[in-house]
Amino acid sequence: MAPPVPRLPAIAVDGKALKGSARLDQRRRHLLSALTHHRPVTLAQAEVGAKTNETRHFRPLLQGLDLAGHVVTFDALHTVKDHLA
């Protein structure tokens, strides 16, 4: 029997609006985060003005992380050529 193929560690990038953060004079706060898939640990996080601003924060969020040997997952919002490089 062949040995199991080692799985690469994965990092998920996703944005979320903070529940309960909306105020009468402002919108909800929105964060973009990079988390490990196994035993979720936040590796990086940035506040973005709105969901539409996530794409410009994607590369700076990951810039300080060592991604060698990792798989990075993200939602369809980030499927732009600049991010895939």
BALOBA-1460 file (C-alpha; in Angstrom, 3 decimals):
// residues 85
<rec num="1" residu="m" x="0.000" y="0.000" z="0.000"/>
<rec num="2" residu="a" x="1.311" y="3.464" z="-0.932"/>
<rec num="3" residu="p" x="2.052" y="5.926" z="1.876"/>
<rec num="4" residu="p" x="-0.562" y="8.662" z="2.325"/>
<rec num="5" residu="v" x="0.009" y="11.824" z="0.352"/>
<rec num="6" residu="p" x="0.940" y="14.592" z="2.798"/>
<rec num="7" residu="r" x="-1.550" y="17.393" z="2.886"/>
<rec num="8" residu="l" x="-0.335" y="20.953" z="2.706"/>
<rec num="9" residu="p" x="-1.375" y="23.224" z="5.558"/>
<rec num="10" residu="a" x="-4.092" y="25.629" z="4.461"/>
<rec num="11" residu="i" x="-4.780" y="29.278" z="5.203"/>
<rec num="12" residu="a" x="-8.253" y="30.725" z="4.625"/>
<rec num="13" residu="v" x="-8.770" y="34.393" z="3.794"/>
<rec num="14" residu="d" x="-12.258" y="35.738" z="4.408"/>
<rec num="15" residu="g" x="-14.018" y="38.959" z="5.307"/>
<rec num="16" residu="k" x="-16.769" y="39.348" z="7.873"/>
<rec num="17" residu="a" x="-18.884" y="42.169" z="9.218"/>
<rec num="18" residu="l" x="-18.667" y="42.378" z="12.993"/>
<rec num="19" residu="k" x="-22.031" y="41.598" z="14.523"/>
<rec num="20" residu="g" x="-23.222" y="44.349" z="16.822"/>
<rec num="21" residu="s" x="-20.668" y="46.885" z="15.567"/>
<rec num="22" residu="a" x="-23.150" y="49.113" z="13.688"/>
<rec num="23" residu="r" x="-24.061" y="52.440" z="15.248"/>
<rec num="24" residu="l" x="-26.624" y="55.056" z="14.247"/>
<rec num="25" residu="d" x="-23.931" y="57.250" z="12.718"/>
<rec num="26" residu="q" x="-21.798" y="54.526" z="11.095"/>
<rec num="27" residu="r" x="-21.917" y="51.188" z="9.284"/>
<rec num="28" residu="r" x="-20.813" y="47.872" z="10.683"/>
<rec num="29" residu="r" x="-17.073" y="47.329" z="10.960"/>
<rec num="30" residu="h" x="-15.716" y="44.869" z="8.416"/>
<rec num="31" residu="l" x="-12.566" y="42.755" z="8.895"/>
<rec num="32" residu="l" x="-10.480" y="40.728" z="6.463"/>
<rec num="33" residu="s" x="-8.696" y="37.838" z="8.178"/>
<rec num="34" residu="a" x="-6.250" y="35.055" z="7.363"/>
<rec num="35" residu="l" x="-6.857" y="31.924" z="9.476"/>
<rec num="36" residu="t" x="-5.425" y="28.445" z="9.624"/>
<rec num="37" residu="h" x="-7.864" y="25.711" z="8.585"/>
<rec num="38" residu="h" x="-6.762" y="23.179" z="11.195"/>
<rec num="39" residu="r" x="-7.348" y="24.446" z="14.722"/>
<rec num="40" residu="p" x="-8.356" y="27.944" z="13.634"/>
<rec num="41" residu="v" x="-5.780" y="30.550" z="14.568"/>
<rec num="42" residu="t" x="-5.881" y="34.118" z="13.247"/>
<rec num="43" residu="l" x="-2.579" y="34.813" z="11.467"/>
<rec num="44" residu="a" x="-3.373" y="38.304" z="10.181"/>
<rec num="45" residu="q" x="-6.313" y="40.690" z="10.262"/>
<rec num="46" residu="a" x="-7.099" y="44.107" z="8.796"/>
<rec num="47" residu="e" x="-10.084" y="46.387" z="9.116"/>
<rec num="48" residu="v" x="-11.539" y="47.332" z="5.741"/>
<rec num="49" residu="g" x="-14.069" y="50.083" z="5.180"/>
<rec num="50" residu="a" x="-16.639" y="47.880" z="3.458"/>
<rec num="51" residu="k" x="-16.902" y="44.490" z="1.789"/>
<rec num="52" residu="t" x="-16.059" y="46.086" z="-1.569"/>
<rec num="53" residu="n" x="-12.678" y="47.206" z="-0.176"/>
<rec num="54" residu="e" x="-11.544" y="43.653" z="0.648"/>
<rec num="55" residu="t" x="-9.733" y="43.146" z="-2.634"/>
<rec num="56" residu="r" x="-7.250" y="45.978" z="-2.118"/>
<rec num="57" residu="h" x="-6.373" y="44.668" z="1.363"/>
<rec num="58" residu="f" x="-5.824" y="41.049" z="0.238"/>
<rec num="59" residu="r" x="-2.129" y="41.206" z="-0.773"/>
<rec num="60" residu="p" x="-1.026" y="43.477" z="2.113"/>
<rec num="61" residu="l" x="-2.752" y="41.113" z="4.563"/>
<rec num="62" residu="l" x="-0.708" y="38.141" z="3.335"/>
<rec num="63" residu="q" x="2.545" y="40.035" z="2.711"/>
<rec num="64" residu="g" x="4.011" y="39.397" z="6.160"/>
<rec num="65" residu="l" x="3.157" y="35.679" z="6.205"/>
<rec num="66" residu="d" x="5.420" y="32.832" z="5.092"/>
<rec num="67" residu="l" x="3.171" y="31.079" z="2.567"/>
<rec num="68" residu="a" x="5.752" y="28.573" z="1.295"/>
<rec num="69" residu="g" x="4.270" y="25.077" z="1.432"/>
<rec num="70" residu="h" x="0.756" y="26.351" z="2.197"/>
<rec num="71" residu="v" x="-2.482" y="26.384" z="0.238"/>
<rec num="72" residu="v" x="-4.353" y="29.688" z="0.440"/>
<rec num="73" residu="t" x="-8.136" y="29.546" z="0.044"/>
<rec num="74" residu="f" x="-10.455" y="32.494" z="-0.538"/>
<rec num="75" residu="d" x="-13.915" y="33.241" z="-1.886"/>
<rec num="76" residu="a" x="-14.827" y="34.301" z="-5.420"/>
<rec num="77" residu="l" x="-14.432" y="37.984" z="-4.576"/>
<rec num="78" residu="h" x="-10.653" y="37.515" z="-4.656"/>
<rec num="79" residu="t" x="-10.379" y="35.638" z="-7.947"/>
<rec num="80" residu="v" x="-8.582" y="38.436" z="-9.737"/>
<rec num="81" residu="k" x="-5.318" y="37.969" z="-11.661"/>
<rec num="82" residu="d" x="-3.323" y="40.147" z="-9.251"/>
<rec num="83" residu="h" x="-4.236" y="37.923" z="-6.288"/>
<rec num="84" residu="l" x="-3.549" y="34.666" z="-8.078"/>
<rec num="85" residu="a" x="0.046" y="35.713" z="-8.722"/>
